[in-house]
Amino acid sequence: MLKKFFQPHVTIYRYDKFLVGFVPAMIAPWIGVLLFYLAKFSDMSLRDYFIMIFKPQIFSPIMSLGVVLNLFIFFLFISRNYYIAARAVIFASILYAIPIVWVKFFH
């Protein structure tokens, strides 16, 4: 099953590749977390902020807000017909969703 998922596909678009979607989708949530820091917690040091967000009661909501940025990347790729890159964004979002759900419901 994963062989089909990671197998290169024939496409007419130059940037319609798995890594083109996966890398920005893994970076964007952390950019969202940093933007949230700048908007709400700029009086706190960055080190203290990261210590705070890794507490279980705070980790899930803040990372969920960060993963929302993946929606913009996803719709950007869909609008340009980069379906393989959009699939990679969904895959990265699922990778982020697993620890978010685990911390929210089982920790």
Secondary structure as the mmCIF struct_conf table of DSSP 4:
data_model
#
loop_
_struct_conf.conf_type_id
_struct_conf.id
_struct_conf.beg_label_comp_id
_struct_conf.beg_label_asym_id
_struct_conf.beg_label_seq_id
_struct_conf.end_label_comp_id
_struct_conf.end_label_asym_id
_struct_conf.end_label_seq_id
HELX_RH_AL_P HELX_RH_AL_P1 LEU A 2 PHE A 6
BEND BEND1 GLN A 7 GLN A 7
BEND BEND2 ILE A 12 ILE A 12
TURN_TY1_P TURN_TY1_P1 ARG A 14 TYR A 15
HELX_RH_AL_P HELX_RH_AL_P2 PHE A 18 LYS A 40
TURN_TY1_P TURN_TY1_P2 SER A 42 ASP A 43
BEND BEND3 MET A 44 MET A 44
HELX_RH_AL_P HELX_RH_AL_P3 LEU A 46 ILE A 53
TURN_TY1_P TURN_TY1_P3 PHE A 54 PHE A 54
BEND BEND4 LYS A 55 LYS A 55
HELX_RH_AL_P HELX_RH_AL_P4 PRO A 56 VAL A 67
TURN_TY1_P TURN_TY1_P4 VAL A 68 VAL A 68
HELX_RH_AL_P HELX_RH_AL_P5 LEU A 69 SER A 79
TURN_TY1_P TURN_TY1_P5 ARG A 80 ASN A 81
HELX_RH_AL_P HELX_RH_AL_P6 TYR A 83 PHE A 106
#
